[in-house]
Amino acid sequence: MTVSGTTYTDGVARTPDADRHARDYIDRVVESHRRNGYGLRLSKKRYEAAVAQVAETFRGLIDASSRNRAA
C-alpha cells in the first residue's frame, strides 16, 4: 500500500530510495523544459551531479522528517 509516497510492507515503513526519486525528479524537470520549448540537454556528468545534489536534499528532508516523528 502507498500513502503519500511512502511504501508500507508488513506493517514496517521502508525508507524511500532518494537516488531513484532524484532521477525521476530530474527526468520530469528535463521533460517539462523540453515540452516548453527549451533545448535542455545534460551531459552524463552534469546529470549525475544534479541527481546527487537532489538526492542529498531528499535525504535531508527524510532525516528531518524522521527526527520530527521521534520527538
ROMARKE-148824 format. One record per residue (C-alpha): x, y, z; residue in three letters. Coordinates in steps of 0.2 Angstrom, whole numbers, plus 2048, in hexadecimal, padded with zeros to 3 digits. Layout:
N
<atom u="X" v="Y" w="Z" type="ALA"/>
...
END
This chain:
71
<atom u="800" v="800" w="800" type="MET"/>
<atom u="806" v="812" w="7FC" type="THR"/>
<atom u="802" v="821" w="806" type="VAL"/>
<atom u="809" v="832" w="802" type="SER"/>
<atom u="817" v="82A" w="7F9" type="GLY"/>
<atom u="81D" v="81E" w="807" type="THR"/>
<atom u="81C" v="80C" w="804" type="THR"/>
<atom u="816" v="801" w="812" type="TYR"/>
<atom u="81A" v="7EE" w="813" type="THR"/>
<atom u="815" v="7E2" w="821" type="ASP"/>
<atom u="811" v="7F1" w="82C" type="GLY"/>
<atom u="823" v="7F8" w="82B" type="VAL"/>
<atom u="827" v="808" w="821" type="ALA"/>
<atom u="835" v="807" w="815" type="ARG"/>
<atom u="840" v="816" w="812" type="THR"/>
<atom u="83D" v="81D" w="800" type="PRO"/>
<atom u="84C" v="81B" w="7F5" type="ASP"/>
<atom u="852" v="82D" w="7F3" type="ALA"/>
<atom u="85D" v="82A" w="7E4" type="ASP"/>
<atom u="84E" v="822" w="7DA" type="ARG"/>
<atom u="843" v="830" w="7DF" type="HIS"/>
<atom u="850" v="83D" w="7DA" type="ALA"/>
<atom u="852" v="835" w="7C9" type="ARG"/>
<atom u="83F" v="835" w="7C6" type="ASP"/>
<atom u="83F" v="847" w="7CC" type="TYR"/>
<atom u="84D" v="84D" w="7C0" type="ILE"/>
<atom u="845" v="843" w="7B2" type="ASP"/>
<atom u="834" v="84C" w="7B5" type="ARG"/>
<atom u="83D" v="85D" w="7B5" type="VAL"/>
<atom u="846" v="85A" w="7A5" type="VAL"/>
<atom u="837" v="853" w="79C" type="GLU"/>
<atom u="82D" v="862" w="7A2" type="SER"/>
<atom u="83A" v="86E" w="79B" type="HIS"/>
<atom u="83A" v="865" w="78B" type="ARG"/>
<atom u="827" v="866" w="789" type="ARG"/>
<atom u="828" v="879" w="78D" type="ASN"/>
<atom u="834" v="87C" w="77E" type="GLY"/>
<atom u="845" v="87C" w="788" type="TYR"/>
<atom u="853" v="872" w="780" type="GLY"/>
<atom u="859" v="86B" w="790" type="LEU"/>
<atom u="866" v="85E" w="78F" type="ARG"/>
<atom u="871" v="857" w="79D" type="LEU"/>
<atom u="881" v="84E" w="79B" type="SER"/>
<atom u="882" v="83E" w="7A5" type="LYS"/>
<atom u="88E" v="847" w="7B1" type="LYS"/>
<atom u="882" v="856" w="7B4" type="ARG"/>
<atom u="873" v="84A" w="7B5" type="TYR"/>
<atom u="87C" v="83F" w="7C3" type="GLU"/>
<atom u="881" v="84F" w="7CC" type="ALA"/>
<atom u="86F" v="855" w="7CC" type="ALA"/>
<atom u="869" v="845" w="7D2" type="VAL"/>
<atom u="875" v="844" w="7E0" type="ALA"/>
<atom u="871" v="856" w="7E6" type="GLN"/>
<atom u="85E" v="852" w="7E5" type="VAL"/>
<atom u="860" v="841" w="7EE" type="ALA"/>
<atom u="86A" v="84A" w="7FC" type="GLU"/>
<atom u="85C" v="856" w="7FE" type="THR"/>
<atom u="84F" v="848" w="7FE" type="PHE"/>
<atom u="859" v="83F" w="80C" type="ARG"/>
<atom u="85A" v="84F" w="816" type="GLY"/>
<atom u="847" v="850" w="815" type="LEU"/>
<atom u="845" v="83E" w="81A" type="ILE"/>
<atom u="851" v="83F" w="828" type="ASP"/>
<atom u="848" v="84F" w="82F" type="ALA"/>
<atom u="837" v="847" w="82D" type="SER"/>
<atom u="83D" v="838" w="837" type="SER"/>
<atom u="844" v="843" w="845" type="ARG"/>
<atom u="833" v="84C" w="846" type="ASN"/>
<atom u="82A" v="83C" w="848" type="ARG"/>
<atom u="836" v="835" w="855" type="ALA"/>
<atom u="834" v="845" w="85F" type="ALA"/>
END
